[in-house]
Amino acid sequence: MATFEIVMPKLGESIIEATITKWLKQEGDTIAEDDAIVEIATDKVDSEIPSPVEGILKKINFQEGEVVPVGTVIALIEIEGEESGSKPVVETQVIAAPVVESAKQEKDSTSIEASTVVDYKASGRFYSPLVKSITNQENISPGELDTIMGSGKNGRVTKKDILQYVEDKKSGKIAVSQPVTKSIEPPKVTSASGDELIEMDRMRRLIADHMVMSKQVSPHVTMFHEVDMNAVVNWRDKVKDEFLKREKEKLTFTPLFIEAAAKALKDFPLINASVDGYTIIKRKNINIGMATALPWGNLIVPVIRNADQKNILGLVRDVNNLANRARNNKLSPDEIQGGTFTVTNFGQFGNLTGAPIINQPQVAILGIGTIKKKAVVVETPEGDVIAIRPVMILSLAFDHRIVDGSLGGMFLQRVAKYLENFDTSRTV
């Protein structure tokens, strides 16, 4: 067996040390490639260190709370292969590692040199040594690498992702465009006396980066549609108390919005899609994410899988369960991945409507405004009358690369139609 050294990385030109805040793995744990093993912090940034190899965490050299100089070995991972006798070399921005040959590699008489353990880029993404090595061999630029959607934790690019990308690129399945670059430099900001400086936590930084990336990648168009919620409101008011008594579940409007969205997505499957270069991926499953505000101010998007296959009771249970566990920080990584469409509810904060940002790599997001009573013109057999009705504004932000105004408008109208024509005689 060979031993692989995990080294405290350099997080910036002026950073000479970092604090170990939390070990995510313990001695004896099995480690998969790309698994986050430890959280570290400096006075500028909080980060996770992923493992570039798979194996067993053999030894932890420092405890939580200890300050460790950059370049110091903080843990040892036992991996397959024979000891080569060489040690990783610490460079200014890069940590080099020895060549590790697995049993399969020896059988095939081939090996790939792992040249970089952790690469902290301006984009904030981690790349394992194997991914970096393949990138160098295939002449993939850093900018191009940043455009690859990863399937690993927090969107990290795995060995499978990079090899699939290389294969697709060579076969012509994808057309590689120039990576999106920032054309406008952010202004220089200085603080004044008395200002309070608050460092973003890790989740807020991930949200910030994801939102900026989405606006750079997708040309956003937003449409709005006013919905008469009379049928939905009357039905909910009629059944909610009995529903709570019988099912021990609170019936909110959110499951009804998700049901209507799922039906409309089946009618217009191109909204339930993603874009990979010049290839459109129409998703088979309808997995709807629901943006959930957390008590400490951040946002998370748990996913209801196969939403189109669930009845109201199933949707209510999923919505309540995921929302409660999200607010208590109890969600698993799988429960916030794999979404194909997102619903965000501005109305819960009393807002009329909003123009949301697409949750990449999806191509659309539905915004829900508050339900507010207002005077509207209602068509009746006896003629038009002015009536007081509960009204709500829906918004749809969509990716104009593949969704045109006609498609976006038809989808939004279909969601509204399902809500306005809600069957008030249905039982749950």
C-alpha positions in Angstrom: 0.0 0.0 0.0 1.1 3.6 -0.7 0.6 6.7 1.3 -0.7 10.0 -0.2 0.0 13.2 1.7 -2.8 15.9 2.0 -1.1 19.3 2.3 -2.4 22.6 3.5 -3.0 24.5 0.3 -2.1 28.2 -0.4 -5.3 30.2 -0.6 -3.8 33.4 -1.8 -0.6 35.3 -2.3 -0.6 36.8 1.2 -1.9 33.7 3.0 0.8 31.9 4.9 -1.4 29.8 7.3 -5.0 28.6 7.8 -7.1 27.2 10.6 -8.6 23.8 10.6 -12.2 24.4 11.5 -13.8 20.9 11.0 -12.7 17.5 10.0 -15.4 16.0 7.7 -13.8 12.6 7.7 -12.2 10.7 10.6 -9.3 8.2 10.8 -10.3 4.9 9.3 -12.9 6.4 7.0 -13.1 5.3 3.4 -12.4 8.3 1.1 -13.7 8.5 -2.5 -12.0 10.8 -5.0 -13.4 14.3 -4.7 -14.7 13.7 -1.2 -14.4 16.8 1.0 -12.2 15.8 4.0 -11.7 19.0 6.0 -12.9 22.5 6.3 -10.3 25.3 6.7 -10.5 29.0 7.2 -8.3 32.1 6.9 -9.1 35.7 7.6 -10.2 36.0 4.0 -12.0 32.8 3.0 -13.5 29.5 4.2 -12.9 26.4 2.0 -13.1 22.7 1.9 -10.2 20.5 0.8 -11.3 17.6 -1.4 -9.3 14.4 -1.7 -7.6 13.9 -5.1 -7.4 10.2 -4.5 -9.5 7.4 -3.1 -8.4 5.3 -0.2 -8.5 5.1 3.7 -7.8 8.1 5.9 -4.8 6.7 7.8 -3.8 9.6 10.0 -4.9 13.2 11.0 -1.9 15.3 12.0 -3.7 18.4 13.4 -6.9 18.9 15.4 -9.7 21.3 14.9 -8.9 24.8 15.9 -5.1 24.4 15.2 -3.4 26.9 12.9 -1.3 25.2 10.2 1.3 26.8 7.9 0.8 26.5 4.2 2.6 23.4 2.7 2.3 21.4 5.9 1.1 17.8 5.6 -2.2 17.7 7.5 -3.3 14.1 6.8 -2.3 10.8 5.2 -4.4 8.7 2.9 -3.6 5.0 2.3 -4.1 4.2 -1.3 -3.7 1.2 -3.7 -0.2 0.7 -5.2 3.4 0.4 -4.0 5.4 3.1 -2.2 7.4 5.0 -4.7 9.6 6.6 -2.1 9.0 10.0 -3.4 7.2 12.8 -1.5 4.8 15.4 -2.8 6.5 18.7 -3.7 5.0 21.9 -2.4 5.2 24.8 -4.9 3.9 28.4 -4.7 0.3 27.7 -5.8 0.5 24.0 -6.5 1.1 20.8 -4.5 2.7 18.1 -6.6 2.1 14.5 -6.0 4.0 11.2 -6.9 2.8 9.0 -9.7 0.5 6.3 -8.3 -0.1 3.2 -10.3 -3.2 1.1 -9.4 -3.5 -2.6 -10.0 -5.5 -2.0 -13.2 -3.0 0.6 -14.4 -0.2 -1.9 -13.9 -2.2 -4.5 -15.9 -2.7 -2.0 -18.7 1.0 -0.8 -18.4 -0.3 2.8 -18.4 -0.4 5.5 -15.8 -1.5 9.1 -15.5 0.7 11.5 -13.5 -1.2 13.4 -10.8 0.5 16.8 -11.0 -1.8 19.0 -8.9 -3.6 18.2 -5.7 -5.7 21.3 -5.3 -6.1 24.2 -7.7 -7.8 27.2 -6.1 -8.9 29.3 -9.0 -10.6 32.6 -9.1 -13.8 30.8 -10.0 -13.6 29.0 -6.6 -13.7 25.5 -8.2 -11.5 22.6 -7.1 -9.8 20.3 -9.6 -8.2 17.0 -8.6 -4.7 16.1 -9.8 -6.1 13.5 -12.2 -8.5 16.0 -13.8 -5.8 18.6 -14.0 -3.4 16.1 -15.6 -6.0 15.0 -18.2 -6.7 18.7 -18.9 -3.0 19.4 -19.6 -2.7 16.3 -21.8 -5.8 17.3 -23.9 -4.8 20.9 -24.2 -7.9 22.1 -22.4 -7.5 25.7 -21.3 -8.4 26.8 -17.7 -11.3 28.9 -19.2 -12.7 26.0 -21.1 -12.3 23.7 -18.0 -14.4 26.2 -16.0 -17.3 25.8 -18.5 -17.6 22.0 -17.8 -20.6 21.1 -15.6 -19.3 18.7 -12.9 -21.3 15.8 -11.4 -19.3 15.7 -8.2 -20.1 17.4 -4.9 -20.8 21.1 -5.3 -20.5 20.7 -9.0 -16.9 19.5 -9.0 -15.5 18.1 -12.2 -14.7 14.4 -11.8 -12.5 12.0 -13.8 -15.7 10.7 -15.5 -16.8 14.2 -16.4 -13.5 15.3 -18.0 -13.1 12.0 -19.9 -16.7 12.2 -21.2 -16.1 15.9 -22.2 -12.9 14.9 -24.1 -14.7 12.1 -25.9 -17.7 14.3 -26.9 -15.4 17.1 -28.0 -13.4 14.7 -30.3 -16.5 13.1 -31.7 -18.0 16.5 -32.5 -21.0 16.0 -30.2 -20.3 19.4 -28.6 -19.2 22.6 -30.1 -16.8 24.4 -27.8 -17.4 28.1 -27.7 -15.1 30.7 -26.1 -15.5 30.8 -22.4 -17.5 33.6 -20.9 -15.3 36.3 -19.5 -16.0 39.3 -17.4 -16.0 42.3 -19.6 -16.7 44.7 -16.7 -14.3 45.0 -13.8 -16.1 45.4 -10.5 -15.5 48.8 -8.9 -12.9 49.2 -6.2 -14.7 49.4 -2.9 -13.3 51.0 0.2 -14.7 51.0 3.7 -15.2 54.1 5.7 -14.8 54.7 9.4 -17.7 53.0 11.3 -18.6 50.6 8.5 -19.1 47.0 9.5 -17.2 44.4 7.5 -18.9 41.0 7.2 -17.1 38.2 5.5 -19.4 36.0 3.4 -19.7 32.5 4.8 -19.0 29.5 2.5 -22.7 29.1 1.4 -23.2 32.7 0.6 -20.0 32.8 -1.5 -21.2 29.7 -3.4 -24.6 31.4 -4.0 -22.9 34.6 -5.2 -20.6 32.8 -7.6 -23.5 30.7 -8.9 -25.7 33.7 -9.5 -23.0 35.6 -11.4 -22.2 32.5 -13.5 -25.9 32.1 -14.4 -26.2 35.7 -15.6 -23.0 35.3 -17.7 -24.0 32.0 -19.2 -27.7 32.5 -19.9 -29.3 35.5 -21.7 -32.2 36.0 -19.3 -35.7 37.0 -20.4 -38.5 37.4 -17.8 -42.3 37.3 -18.5 -45.2 38.0 -16.1 -48.8 36.7 -16.0 -51.6 37.6 -13.6 -53.6 34.6 -12.3 -57.0 34.5 -10.7 -56.5 32.3 -7.7 -60.1 32.2 -6.6 -60.6 28.5 -7.2 -57.4 27.5 -5.5 -57.9 29.7 -2.5 -61.5 28.5 -2.0 -60.6 24.9 -2.2 -57.7 25.2 0.2 -59.8 27.1 2.7 -62.4 24.3 2.5 -60.1 21.4 3.1 -57.0 22.6 5.0 -58.4 22.1 8.5 -59.6 18.6 7.9 -56.4 17.8 6.0 -54.3 18.9 9.0 -56.4 16.9 11.4 -56.3 13.7 9.3 -52.8 13.8 7.8 -51.0 15.8 10.5 -49.6 17.9 7.6 -50.1 21.6 6.9 -51.5 22.3 3.5 -49.7 25.3 2.0 -50.0 26.7 -1.5 -46.5 25.5 -2.5 -47.5 21.9 -3.4 -50.3 23.3 -5.6 -47.9 25.5 -7.4 -45.5 22.6 -7.9 -48.3 20.4 -9.2 -49.3 23.0 -11.8 -45.7 23.5 -12.8 -45.1 19.8 -13.2 -48.2 19.4 -15.4 -47.1 22.3 -17.6 -43.6 20.9 -17.9 -45.1 17.6 -19.3 -46.9 19.8 -21.8 -43.8 21.8 -22.8 -40.8 19.5 -22.2 -38.3 21.9 -23.7 -38.7 24.0 -20.5 -37.5 20.9 -18.6 -34.1 21.0 -20.2 -30.4 21.9 -20.0 -27.9 23.2 -22.6 -24.5 21.7 -23.1 -22.6 23.7 -25.7 -24.8 23.6 -28.8 -26.7 20.5 -27.6 -30.1 20.6 -25.9 -30.8 18.0 -23.3 -34.5 17.3 -22.7 -34.8 15.8 -19.3 -36.8 12.6 -18.9 -37.5 13.2 -15.2 -39.3 16.2 -13.8 -37.4 17.1 -10.7 -38.6 20.4 -9.2 -36.4 22.4 -6.9 -38.1 24.7 -4.4 -36.0 27.7 -3.2 -36.0 27.7 0.6 -34.9 30.7 2.7 -32.9 29.6 5.7 -33.2 31.2 9.2 -29.6 32.6 9.0 -30.3 34.4 5.7 -28.9 32.0 3.0 -30.9 30.1 0.4 -31.0 26.4 -0.5 -32.9 24.5 -3.1 -34.1 21.0 -2.1 -35.4 18.9 -5.0 -38.7 17.0 -5.3 -38.0 14.2 -7.6 -40.5 12.9 -10.2 -43.0 15.6 -9.1 -45.3 14.8 -12.0 -45.9 11.3 -10.6 -47.0 12.4 -7.1 -50.5 13.3 -5.9 -51.3 16.3 -3.7 -50.7 14.3 -0.5 -47.3 13.1 -1.7 -46.3 16.7 -2.7 -47.4 18.1 0.6 -45.3 15.6 2.5 -42.3 16.2 0.3 -42.6 20.0 0.5 -43.0 20.1 4.3 -40.3 17.5 5.0 -37.7 19.0 2.8 -38.5 22.6 4.0 -38.3 21.6 7.6 -35.0 19.7 7.2 -33.5 22.5 5.1 -34.2 25.0 7.9 -32.5 22.6 10.4 -29.5 21.9 8.2 -30.5 18.2 7.9 -30.6 17.8 4.1 -28.3 15.2 2.4 -26.2 16.2 -0.7 -28.5 14.1 -2.9 -31.5 16.1 -1.9 -30.2 19.3 -3.3 -28.9 17.9 -6.6 -30.5 16.8 -9.9 -33.2 19.5 -10.2 -34.5 20.1 -13.7 -36.7 23.2 -12.9 -37.0 25.5 -10.0 -39.9 27.3 -8.2 -39.2 30.3 -6.0 -41.9 31.9 -3.8 -41.5 35.7 -3.5 -45.0 35.9 -2.1 -44.1 34.4 1.3 -42.3 37.7 2.0 -45.3 39.8 0.9 -43.8 40.7 -2.5 -46.0 41.1 -5.6 -43.5 39.5 -8.0 -39.9 39.3 -8.9 -37.5 38.4 -11.7 -35.5 35.4 -10.5 -32.1 34.2 -11.7 -32.0 30.8 -13.5 -30.6 28.0 -11.4 -28.0 26.5 -13.7 -27.9 24.2 -15.6 -31.6 24.5 -15.9 -33.2 26.8 -18.5 -36.1 28.4 -16.6 -37.3 29.3 -13.1 -40.9 30.1 -12.0 -41.5 33.0 -9.6 -44.5 33.1 -7.4 -45.9 36.4 -6.1 -48.1 37.1 -3.1 -51.8 36.4 -3.3 -53.6 39.7 -2.9 -57.2 40.7 -3.2 -58.0 43.3 -5.8 -60.9 44.5 -8.0 -60.9 42.7 -11.4 -63.2 42.5 -14.4 -64.9 39.1 -14.4 -66.7 37.8 -17.5 -70.0 36.2 -16.8 -73.0 34.9 -19.0 -74.8 38.1 -18.0 -71.9 40.3 -19.0 -68.7 41.7 -17.4 -68.8 42.6 -13.7 -66.2 44.0 -11.3 -65.5 41.6 -8.5 -63.0 41.2 -5.6 -60.8 38.3 -6.4 -57.5 36.9 -4.9 -54.9 37.6 -7.6 -51.3 36.5 -8.0 -48.5 37.4 -10.5 -46.4 34.6 -11.9 -43.1 35.3 -13.4 -40.9 33.1 -15.6 -37.2 33.8 -16.3 -35.9 31.6 -19.1 -32.8 31.0 -21.1 -33.2 32.8 -24.5 -30.6 30.5 -26.1 -33.2 27.8 -26.4 -36.5 29.2 -25.1 -38.1 31.8 -27.3 -40.8 34.2 -26.2 -43.6 32.2 -27.7 -42.6 29.0 -25.8 -42.0 30.8 -22.5 -45.3 32.7 -22.8 -47.3 29.5 -23.6 -45.7 27.7 -20.7 -46.5 30.5 -18.3 -50.1 30.7 -19.5 -50.4 26.9 -19.1 -49.3 27.1 -15.5 -51.9 29.9 -14.9 -54.6 27.8 -16.7 -54.0 24.8 -14.4 -54.4 27.1 -11.3 -57.4 29.1 -12.6 -59.2 25.9 -13.7 -58.4 24.1 -10.4 -61.0 21.4 -9.6 -62.7 22.6 -6.4 -64.5 19.2 -6.0 -61.3 17.1 -5.8 -60.6 15.2 -2.6 -57.3 14.5 -0.9 
